[in-house]
Amino acid sequence: MPLLSLNKVSKRFDKTDAVKDVSLDVERGEFFGLLGPSGCGKTTTLRMIAGLEQPDAGTISFDDREITSQPAERRGFGMVFQNYALFPHLNVFENVAFGLRARHKPNAEIRERVKGALELVQLPGYEKRRVDELSGGQQQRVAIARAIAIEPALLLFDEPLSNLDVALREETRGELRELVTRLGLTAVYVTHDQEEAFALCDRISVMAGGRILQTGRPRDLYEHPAQLSVGRFLGRNNLIRAVRLSSSKAELGEFKTLAGGHTIRIPSSGQDLVPMNQPCILAVRPEHVVIRAIGSEAANSFPATVREINFAGATSSIKLDANGLLLEALALAADGVAVGNDCTVVLPPERISLLRDE
């Protein structure tokens, strides 16, 4: 039984559908992500979970109880906002204690919980500090301490790391994941940063235009996007326009690329999405494109010419032209490869995804 369930939840602002028919389940103890570009509806979805917005349609259930109309203060959820939402006129202690005082906890319990929460976020002894004396990273930790001090049934994050510099963001997300796991909390995390979502989340729903496009584990989403918009949003992809030559019932799917006229064969799983003689999109990640010596024999191999090599530190991006089909390969080392060289490019069948072309 999922801890949190949204069933066909929708929200409109004026004539705009901010969220449309969103359904998702979050399991107990799961770190769940809502990932998508700005304006896709992920924050509105989070605010409806928190009770800060009311859905126009659909239901929200928590721990097998419907909470769709329950006010935010009765849900017992902790939330960390993008701008931290700290009170500048209160010191660190009073900021962290705010939710506990609102719940009329005894002073002794408040002191103990605030102390424990600050220790968990590595800010022991900061109780009397003013908020404006803290760095951005410290303010973010105070906001997390305030959220966990109430011992929330569910922890909600709205892009809490987006205001931090890159190095601090990477350091803090590791600490955040470790903290949530250690406390045994369930979390829903909103972000537009796919690297952040991949590093933190057990499962992710990719959103666009107020809808969920695909839900799955980070690796599954990355390696097997279900449709074109997911493939474009999640990292770099070689997107190859092709026409299906084989029957959708064939054990091995056969496709002809529109550029270059190459034949590509892939296993038949999921290929019933595209009928015979219909256009489609094949996707393969640059790191899965293999470059071999000219004349090498392999499935989905064809001659190509190296057009460009871009060194990027740990990896090199290699641009290839296969009779008009432009591909990118990502290699740890570009030794023995030079611009103008002829080679054989290989697209491993098991690494190719067949996408819906919206």
Secondary structure, 3 states (H helix, E strand, C coil): CCCEEEEEEEEEECCEEEEEEEEEEECCCCEEEEECCCCCCHHHHHHHHHCCCCCCEEEEEECCEECCCCCHHHCCEEEECCCCCCCCCCEHHHHHHHHHHHCCCCHHHHHHHHHHHHHHCCCCCCCCCEHHHCCHHHHHHHHHHHHHHCCCCEEEEECCCCCCCHHHHHHHHHHHHHHHHHHCCCEEEEECCHHHHHHHCCEEEEEECCEEEEEECHHHHHHCCCEHHHHHHCCCCEEEEEEECCCCCCCEEEEEECCCCCEEEEECCCHHHCCCCCEEEEEECHHHCEEECCCCCCCCEEEEEEEEEEEECCEEEEEEEECCEEEEEEECCCCCCCCCCEEEEECCHHHCEEEECC
